Amino acid sequence: MTETAKTVVITGASSGFGEGAARAFAGRGYRVWGTMRDTGGRNAAKKEALEASSSAISIIEMDVTSDASVARAFAAIHDAGPIDVLINNAGIMYIGMTEAYSVAQAQEQMETNYYGAIRAIQAVLPAMRAAGSGLIINTSSIAGRVSVPFFGTYCATKHALEAYSQSLRYEVAPFGVDVALIEPGPFPSNLLAACKPPAHVDVLASYGELQDVPTKMISGFSEMLASDAAPNPQLVVDAYLALADAAPGKRPTRTVV
């Protein structure tokens, strides 16, 4: 890392694409800030491992669902220097009968996948616009383009992120700031492990045998993603790197992986 190294902030760096991206960008000479929750508890070992892997990586506590937490984290990052790239990678996914998910559960996903991205974006955009440069990468999903059964509340968050990103891209382009979307398909990650069942069990029961379909589907997905046939998450990390390497103003709006 040199004094002129670019800085990237990656949310959700505790596992999956985020962890891989932190290591990859550090290997490319970037100053990396990875964010995650509970760095003093359940993610303490992950924080230690990432920071030990490279002197270019710093892990900072941040909960994207909290205004105060995002503000504190970005204040500390900004104090260390300008931010060149933001990767909104943090996300959660619930799979089940759409009607049976409560409004509160739908809000939980929106707070992370949609509002969490907005919080981070609004924390970096003023400085990026003032500098006349910057890149914001929002991790969406194929589910942000197509809605499928049992993914209704999750698809809604990604459709919202797609719409927000598309509009924002037009608005900040005159300031030299790029906004781009990455749209992964199914990859091995912790999304399935963190999936919550629907809260409205009475509604779920009223679906009869259909209520068992999502569980069987999750089991099938888990089996596939644990097999040799599973796609390599590095493909998504490579897509992040390709966008960072591309010339400003020439980056595609959407990249399907």
Protein Blocks (a to p, Z undefined) as FASTA:
>chain_A
ZZklccdddehilgcjllmmmmmmmmnopacddddehklmmmmmmmmmmmmmpckbccdd
ddfkbmklmmmmmmmmmmnoccfbdcdfbccdddddfklpcfklmmmmmmmmmmmmmmmm
mmmmmmmmmnopacddddddfklmbccehilmmmmmmmmmmmmmmmmmmmmmmnopacdd
ddddddddfklmmpccdfblmlmmmnmmmlmmmmmmmmmmmmmmmmmklccfklmmmmmm
mmmmpcghiacfbdcZZ
